[in-house]
Amino acid sequence: MIEKLRVPDEDIPGWMQTLREGGFTDAEIDTILSNLNQTYSNEIIKGQVETELIKINNEIREKRGVALSDTERNALRKGIESRFR
């Protein structure tokens, strides 16, 4: 039986280097390490949420001429985060 593998936070840099040397792309490394380390996964998700939030805010600013308010941005952030759970 194979137990689920976990990589401690302090071992992430070594894993990243080994995977890069093995020819993996950054996207592949993100996928692999996201499944092996919760802290890494949380940071990847946080980055994806912020990227999506910026994209949507820019689209809305183009359409209505005004960016999202802080309240709208926070509500949208929560909605985006819920997609990753």
N, C-alpha and C positions, 0 to 999 in steps of 0.2 A: 504494500500500500504506500502511496506517495502522499506525504504530508505537505500542506501548503507552505511554500517557501516565503520567508520574510527577510528583507534586507534592512539591517539597522541604519539609522540616519548617518552615522559616521562612515559607513561603508559605501555610500552612494557615489562619491567621487571615483573610487576605484572601479566600481561597476561600470560607471559611465565611460571611463577610459578603456576598459576591457571591451565593452560593446562597440565603441568607436573603432578600436583596433580590429575588431571582428567584421567591420564593414557595415554596421548598422547605421541608418540615418537618424537624425535627431528625433524625428517623429516616431520612428520605431523604438528608439531608446525611451522616449516619453511613455509610450504604451507599455513597454516591458516594466519599467521601474514604477509606473503608476499602480501596477498590479502587485508589486512586491514591497512597496513602502507607502504607508498612509500619509506621512508628511509630504512626500514627493507628489502623491496624488492630489492632496489638498492644494498645493502650490500650482500645479498644472490647471486644476479646475478654476482656481482664483484668477489665473491669467486668462483663461478662456472666457470667463464671465466678464472680465474687464474689457477684453477685446470686443466681445459681442455688444456690450453696453456702449462703447465708443462708436461702434458702427451704427447702431440704432439711433443714438443721439445725433450723429452727423446726418443721417437720413431725415430725421424729424426736423432738424435745423434747416435743411435745404427745402423741405416741403412747407413749413409754416413760418420760417424766418426767425424762429426763437428756439434756443436749446431747451432741453428738459429742465424742469425745476428740480431742486434737491429732493422734494417729496416724490416726484415722478421717477427720478433716477433711482431712489432707494426702492420704490415699489417694483420697478423694472428689474433691478439687480436681484431682488428676492425671487421674482418669477424666473429669471434665467438660472439662478442657483438651483431652483426646484427641479429643473430639467436634468441636473447632474446627480440627483439623489436616487 
